[in-house]
Amino acid sequence: MTRVRTAGIAVTALGVVGYGLGALVTYPGRAFSVTAVMVGITLWAIGGDVR
C-alpha cells in the first residue's frame, strides 16, 4: 500500500501545481487539475498507514 500512498501524494501535488498554474494562465485541460487533486487525496487516504 505504500506505492498507492506515494502515488496519491504525487498526484495531489501535481494537481495543486496544475491548479495554481491554471489560475495564472489559461491552458486546455486545466479543469482536470481539480480531478487530479480529488483522485490524489483518495489514493492518499486509501494508501494505508506507513509504520
C-alpha positions in Angstrom: 0.0 0.0 0.0 3.0 2.3 0.3 3.1 2.7 -3.5 -0.6 3.7 -3.6 0.0 6.3 -0.9 3.1 7.6 -2.7 1.2 7.8 -6.0 -1.6 9.7 -4.2 0.8 12.2 -2.8 2.4 12.7 -6.2 -1.0 13.1 -8.0 -2.2 15.5 -5.3 1.0 17.6 -5.7 0.7 17.7 -9.5 -3.0 18.6 -9.2 -2.2 21.5 -6.9 0.5 22.8 -9.2 -1.8 22.5 -12.2 -4.5 24.4 -10.3 -2.1 27.1 -9.4 -0.9 27.4 -13.0 -4.4 27.4 -14.2 -5.2 30.4 -12.0 -2.4 32.3 -13.7 -2.5 31.1 -17.3 -5.3 29.5 -19.3 -4.5 26.2 -20.9 -6.5 23.4 -22.3 -7.5 20.7 -19.8 -6.9 22.9 -16.7 -10.1 21.7 -15.2 -8.5 18.2 -14.8 -6.3 19.6 -12.1 -9.2 19.6 -9.7 -10.0 16.0 -10.7 -6.3 15.1 -10.1 -6.5 16.6 -6.6 -9.6 14.6 -5.8 -8.1 11.4 -7.1 -4.8 12.0 -5.4 -6.4 12.6 -2.0 -8.5 9.5 -2.4 -5.4 7.4 -3.2 -3.5 9.0 -0.3 -6.3 8.1 2.0 -6.7 4.5 1.0 -3.0 4.0 0.8 -2.8 3.0 4.4 -0.6 4.0 7.3 3.1 3.8 6.9 4.7 2.4 10.1 
